Amino acid sequence: MEDLSLHILDVVENAIAAKARRIEISVLEEIEEDRLTIEIKDDGIGMDEEVRQKAADPFFTTRTSRRVGLGLSFLAQAAEEAGGKLEIESRPGDGTKVRATFQHGHIDRKPLGSMSETMVMLFLGNPDVDFHYNHMKGEKSYTLKSQWMRERFPDQSYMAPDAIQWLRKHLQEGLEGIGVQG
């Protein structure tokens, strides 16, 4: 994967496949500490210890449709190549938390990519999931919750043109406001 936003998309899609109804996505850019942390927390079915231990192994998957599971292993590799690591916390019935850390200024750290496009795809493609996205860069932060969109457009589909326009504008302005390119 070319950028970290695509890794986030992959992990969130796994959470949705694991029956998550609430997903929290946090991006924390600590420039002074030279650290980037991405955390995705869900309320899905979770994993037992054996599955959690193997989750980042590219030759292990719980899916029956294929024999390899590359998403978490690629994220682990991306983190390690940039002086960081991948951590997974999970218990059956309690959901899963995936945390990837990176040395922010590392020459091999992949670019963050378009978080606005990633979030638009997630929001529009999964209207029944309660998303909470928080992005902090230094002292500034930006938050977007799918609940806000439901409150703003209670009688409309997420696919209504004005809802999509509002979502894109909110993300673009919010991220630019904290110094992140959409």
GIQUI-V462114 format. One record per pair of residues at least 12 apart in sequence whose ideal C-beta (glycine too) atoms are under 7 Angstrom apart, sorted by the first residue. I is the first residue (numbers start at 1). J is the second residue. D is the distance in Angstrom with one decimal. If there is no record, write none. Layout:
i,j,d
I,J,D
I,J,D
//
This chain:
i,j,d
1,74,5.9
2,110,6.9
3,110,5.4
3,111,4.9
3,112,6.4
3,113,2.8
4,38,6.4
4,110,5.3
4,112,5.1
4,113,5.8
5,112,6.1
5,113,3.5
5,114,5.6
5,115,5.2
5,118,4.2
6,113,6.2
7,74,6.8
7,75,4.6
7,78,6.5
8,25,6.3
8,38,6.3
8,40,6.6
8,118,5.9
9,118,5.1
9,121,6.7
9,122,6.9
10,71,4.2
11,40,4.9
11,71,6.4
11,75,6.8
11,98,5.4
12,25,6.8
12,40,6.1
12,122,5.8
14,71,6.2
15,40,6.7
15,42,3.8
15,44,5.3
15,96,6.8
16,126,6.0
16,129,6.3
18,42,6.9
18,44,3.4
18,45,5.0
19,44,5.1
19,45,5.3
20,42,3.7
20,43,5.5
20,44,3.7
20,95,6.7
20,129,6.8
21,43,6.0
21,129,6.2
21,130,6.2
22,42,6.9
22,43,4.7
22,130,4.4
23,40,6.7
23,42,4.8
23,129,6.0
23,131,5.6
24,41,4.5
24,132,4.6
25,40,5.5
25,131,7.0
25,133,4.8
26,39,4.4
26,134,4.9
27,115,6.9
27,135,4.5
28,136,5.0
29,104,6.4
29,136,6.7
29,137,4.3
30,104,7.0
31,104,6.3
31,138,5.5
34,103,5.7
34,104,4.9
34,105,5.3
35,101,6.3
35,103,6.8
35,104,5.6
36,102,4.4
36,104,4.5
36,109,7.0
37,99,6.5
37,101,5.0
38,100,4.8
39,97,6.6
39,99,4.6
40,98,4.8
41,95,6.8
41,97,4.5
42,95,4.8
42,96,5.6
43,95,4.3
44,95,5.2
44,96,6.2
45,92,6.8
45,93,6.9
46,90,4.8
46,91,5.1
46,92,4.7
46,93,5.7
46,94,5.0
46,95,5.3
46,96,5.7
47,90,4.2
47,92,6.9
47,96,6.3
48,92,5.4
52,88,5.6
52,90,4.9
55,72,5.3
55,88,5.5
56,72,4.5
56,73,5.1
56,76,4.5
56,86,6.0
56,88,7.0
57,73,6.4
58,70,5.3
58,73,3.9
72,86,6.9
75,100,5.5
78,110,5.5
79,100,4.5
79,101,6.3
79,102,5.6
81,108,4.6
82,102,4.1
82,103,5.4
82,106,4.1
82,108,5.2
82,109,3.7
83,102,6.9
83,103,3.6
83,106,5.0
84,100,6.5
84,101,4.0
84,102,4.1
84,103,6.2
85,101,5.9
86,100,5.0
87,99,4.6
114,182,6.1
115,135,6.7
115,175,6.3
115,180,6.9
116,168,6.9
116,171,3.9
116,172,5.6
116,175,6.0
116,182,3.9
119,133,5.6
119,144,6.8
119,171,5.8
120,167,5.9
120,168,6.1
120,171,6.7
123,146,5.8
123,149,6.7
123,158,6.4
123,167,6.0
124,158,5.3
124,159,6.5
124,164,6.8
127,158,4.7
129,146,7.0
130,146,5.7
130,147,6.5
131,145,6.8
131,146,4.3
132,145,5.1
135,175,6.6
135,178,6.6
135,180,6.3
137,178,4.8
137,179,5.4
137,180,5.8
140,178,3.9
140,179,6.7
141,178,6.4
142,174,4.1
142,175,5.9
142,177,6.5
142,178,5.0
144,170,6.2
144,171,6.5
144,174,6.5
149,163,6.7
149,167,6.2
152,166,6.6
//
